[in-house]
Amino acid sequence: MLTSIKGRSVIVTGGSKGIGRGIASVFARQGARVMIAARGAEAARETVDSLRGEGCDVDWTHCDVADWASVREMVDHTVEAFGGLDVMCANAGMFPQTKMVDMDPAEWDQVIATNLRSAFLSVKACIPHFEKAGKGRVVLTSSITGPVTGFPGWTHYGASKAGQLGFLKTAAMELSRYNATINAVMPGNIYTEGLQDLGQDYLDTMAASIPLKRLGAVEDIGNAALFFASDEAGYITGQQIVVDGGQILPESLEALEEI
């Protein structure tokens, strides 16, 4: 059983929907004080109201995670509201599906900014507060897509997620002077609103390609993030964990037929 994180201050970027909402929910239900950072007010308020209905201590703030001024304001607001900052879950991301032949370069830039630049900005904004506290935790939401696998239409997404893992290796060394760690969770196919939009055929096909024969839940990612943020993970930094139900393991579809 992990040491309680009750009362600790946590930011979850992109925390109003999908995996971010799952991460925020897991931390909040464990007693953390959670600041949800999002661009959409309606979804953020609905998430906050739902968790407050369970007795959780949550709030939300608007943030454009690709904008430095906005990210600094998000972190400063959280520190003022909660009295400090213990954990940054840099989760915000986007994954439009466009093949290279059809992709406008502006779309590439937008995905890289939202997924990769935002991770750098979120971590950078935390440093003064981690230094003051003498400790800190960062958890990145990466992906198996890019670092391990590929899928047509997601060159920009894959590049951004692989880039996050390259970033965290050196970031781990630089953050160590503040007694802060940084690690990444690499989700496989997790059942979210975004995947729903890809259609039932896609969902069925992906579930069939996973040894556990099901898509993951957003809470599965939240639980992994919770571990990285725990006292028990205090000697783990610069690492990543795959949470995918075994999706990347089979050599071929035929291998699954042997299960």
C-alpha positions in Angstrom: 0.0 0.0 0.0 1.4 3.4 -1.0 2.1 6.2 1.4 -0.9 8.6 1.4 -0.8 11.6 -0.9 -3.6 13.2 1.0 -3.3 17.0 0.9 -0.6 17.2 -1.8 -0.9 19.7 -4.6 -1.2 18.2 -8.1 -1.7 19.8 -11.5 -3.1 17.7 -14.4 -2.9 19.4 -17.8 -5.6 18.3 -20.2 -7.4 17.0 -17.1 -11.0 17.6 -18.2 -11.3 14.7 -20.6 -10.0 11.3 -21.5 -6.8 10.1 -19.9 -6.3 13.4 -18.1 -9.6 13.1 -16.4 -8.7 9.6 -15.4 -5.4 10.8 -13.9 -7.1 13.7 -12.1 -9.8 11.4 -10.7 -7.3 8.9 -9.3 -5.3 11.5 -7.5 -8.4 13.4 -6.2 -9.9 10.2 -4.9 -6.7 9.5 -3.0 -7.1 12.8 -1.2 -4.8 15.1 -3.3 -5.7 18.6 -4.1 -6.0 18.6 -7.8 -5.9 21.6 -10.2 -7.2 20.6 -13.6 -5.8 22.7 -16.4 -7.8 22.9 -19.6 -8.9 25.1 -22.5 -12.5 24.2 -22.5 -14.5 25.6 -19.6 -17.6 23.4 -20.0 -15.8 20.1 -19.8 -13.5 21.3 -17.0 -16.5 22.5 -14.9 -18.3 19.2 -15.5 -15.3 17.2 -14.3 -14.8 19.5 -11.3 -18.5 19.3 -10.3 -18.5 15.5 -10.7 -15.4 15.0 -8.5 -16.6 17.6 -5.9 -19.8 15.5 -5.7 -17.6 12.7 -4.5 -16.1 14.9 -1.8 -12.8 15.6 -3.7 -10.8 18.8 -3.4 -10.5 19.9 -7.1 -10.5 23.1 -9.1 -9.7 24.1 -12.6 -7.9 26.9 -14.4 -7.7 27.9 -18.1 -4.3 27.2 -19.8 -2.9 27.1 -23.3 -0.1 24.6 -22.6 1.9 25.7 -25.6 2.1 29.3 -24.4 4.8 30.1 -21.8 2.9 33.0 -20.2 -0.2 30.8 -19.8 1.7 27.9 -18.3 3.5 30.1 -15.8 0.2 31.6 -14.8 -1.3 28.1 -14.4 1.5 27.0 -12.0 1.5 30.3 -10.0 -2.2 30.1 -9.6 -2.0 26.6 -8.3 0.7 27.4 -5.9 -1.3 30.4 -4.6 -4.5 28.3 -4.3 -3.0 25.2 -2.8 0.0 26.6 -0.9 2.6 24.8 -3.1 3.1 22.3 -5.8 4.1 18.7 -5.3 3.2 16.9 -8.6 3.0 18.0 -12.2 1.2 15.6 -14.5 2.0 16.9 -18.0 -0.7 15.1 -19.9 -2.2 17.5 -22.4 -2.1 16.4 -26.0 -3.8 16.1 -29.3 -3.8 13.4 -32.0 -5.4 14.4 -35.3 -5.0 11.7 -37.9 -3.6 13.0 -41.1 -1.2 11.3 -43.5 1.9 13.2 -44.5 0.8 13.6 -48.1 -2.3 15.6 -46.9 -0.8 17.3 -43.8 -0.4 21.0 -43.7 2.9 21.9 -42.0 0.9 24.1 -39.6 -0.8 20.9 -38.3 2.6 19.4 -37.6 3.7 22.5 -35.7 0.5 22.5 -33.7 0.8 18.9 -32.6 4.5 19.3 -31.7 3.7 22.5 -29.7 0.7 20.9 -27.9 2.4 17.6 -27.1 6.1 18.3 -26.8 6.7 22.0 -26.2 4.1 21.9 -23.5 6.0 19.2 -21.6 9.1 21.4 -21.6 7.1 24.5 -20.5 5.2 22.7 -17.8 8.4 21.3 -16.3 10.3 24.6 -16.6 7.5 26.4 -14.8 7.7 24.0 -11.9 11.4 24.4 -11.2 11.3 27.5 -8.9 8.6 25.8 -6.8 10.4 22.5 -6.6 13.6 24.3 -5.7 11.8 26.1 -2.9 10.2 23.0 -1.6 13.3 20.8 -2.0 11.3 18.1 -3.8 8.9 17.5 -6.7 7.4 14.9 -9.0 6.7 15.1 -12.8 4.8 12.5 -14.7 4.6 12.8 -18.5 1.9 11.1 -20.6 3.8 9.7 -23.5 2.5 6.8 -25.7 3.6 3.5 -27.3 2.9 5.3 -30.6 6.2 6.8 -31.7 8.6 5.4 -29.2 7.6 1.8 -29.9 5.0 1.5 -32.7 3.7 3.5 -35.6 0.3 4.1 -37.2 -0.5 5.9 -40.5 -1.6 9.4 -40.0 0.3 10.0 -36.8 3.8 11.0 -37.8 3.5 14.2 -35.9 1.9 12.6 -32.8 4.5 9.8 -32.8 7.4 12.3 -33.2 6.1 14.3 -30.3 5.7 11.3 -28.0 9.1 9.9 -28.8 10.5 13.4 -28.2 9.0 13.4 -24.7 11.1 10.4 -23.8 14.2 12.0 -25.2 13.4 15.1 -23.2 12.9 13.3 -19.9 16.3 11.6 -19.9 18.2 14.9 -19.5 15.4 16.6 -17.6 15.8 13.9 -15.0 19.5 14.8 -14.5 18.7 18.5 -14.3 15.8 18.1 -11.9 17.8 15.9 -9.6 19.5 18.9 -8.0 16.0 19.9 -6.7 15.3 16.4 -5.4 12.7 16.2 -8.1 12.0 13.2 -10.4 10.4 12.9 -13.8 9.1 9.7 -15.4 6.6 8.8 -18.2 3.6 6.6 -18.6 3.3 5.1 -22.1 -0.4 4.2 -22.7 -1.5 1.8 -25.4 -5.1 2.0 -26.6 -7.1 3.5 -23.8 -10.9 3.8 -24.1 -11.5 7.6 -24.3 -13.7 10.1 -26.1 -11.0 10.5 -28.7 -10.9 6.8 -29.6 -14.7 6.6 -29.7 -14.5 9.1 -32.6 -12.4 6.6 -34.6 -15.4 4.3 -34.8 -16.4 0.9 -33.5 -14.5 -1.1 -36.2 -11.3 0.5 -35.0 -12.1 -0.2 -31.4 -12.9 -3.8 -32.1 -9.8 -4.3 -34.2 -7.5 -2.8 -31.6 -9.1 -4.9 -28.8 -8.5 -8.0 -30.8 -4.8 -7.1 -31.2 -4.2 -6.9 -27.4 -3.4 -10.1 -25.5 -5.8 -9.1 -22.7 -8.5 -8.6 -25.4 -9.7 -5.3 -24.2 -8.8 -1.6 -24.3 -7.5 0.0 -21.1 -9.4 2.3 -18.8 -8.3 5.9 -18.1 -7.8 4.9 -14.4 -5.1 2.4 -15.5 -3.0 5.3 -16.6 -3.9 7.3 -13.5 -2.8 4.4 -11.2 0.6 4.3 -13.0 1.0 8.1 -12.6 0.0 7.8 -8.9 2.9 5.3 -8.4 5.4 7.6 -10.0 4.2 10.4 -7.8 4.4 8.3 -4.6 7.1 8.3 -1.9 7.8 4.7 -2.8 8.9 5.8 -6.3 11.3 8.4 -4.9 14.4 6.6 -6.3 13.0 6.2 -9.8 13.7 8.9 -12.4 14.2 9.2 -16.1 12.2 6.1 -16.7 9.0 5.0 -18.5 6.4 2.3 -18.0 4.2 0.8 -20.8 0.6 0.3 -19.8 -1.0 -1.4 -22.8 -2.4 -4.8 -21.9 0.5 -6.5 -23.7 -0.3 -4.8 -27.0 3.3 -4.4 -28.1 4.3 -8.0 -27.3 3.0 -10.2 -30.1 5.3 -10.7 -33.1 2.2 -11.1 -35.4 -1.5 -11.6 -35.3 -0.8 -15.3 -35.6 0.9 -15.2 -32.3 -2.4 -14.1 -30.7 -4.1 -17.2 -32.1 -1.8 -19.3 -29.9 -3.1 -17.8 -26.7 
